[in-house]
Amino acid sequence: MIKADCPDCGVVRLRTGDLTVRVNTDDGSGAYCFRCASCGTAVSHEANESVRDLLGLAGVRVEEWHWPAELEERPVGPALTTDDLLDFHLALRDDAWPDRLAEVAEG
């Protein structure tokens, strides 16, 4: 049994199969995650390398993940302005906004 904190229920007892350790291989950060059996809340807590290693040795599943490649992409075209954002906000009030957006995109 592993004890962890649920923000709603306090300390809860979990089996190794109830948790997942997630490690970002790009920056080395990590967390352990679980769904509280009492209230159903999805919980995630930061975990340093020693905590992640300990949980992994105990049999908790470890998942590696990477930042999305899109973070490295640089957009082309003019920068978004405050006026652009306000225009977009106003356009969303109109039920025909998907059609108008498609017209602009084709433009």
PyMOL commands that set and color helices and strands:
alter all, ss='L'
color gray80, all
select helices_A, chain A and resi 16-18+49-57+69-72+82-91+97-106
alter helices_A, ss='H'
color red, helices_A
select strands_A, chain A and resi 2-6+10-14+19-24+30-35+42-46+61-65
alter strands_A, ss='S'
color yellow, strands_A
deselect
rebuild
show_as cartoon
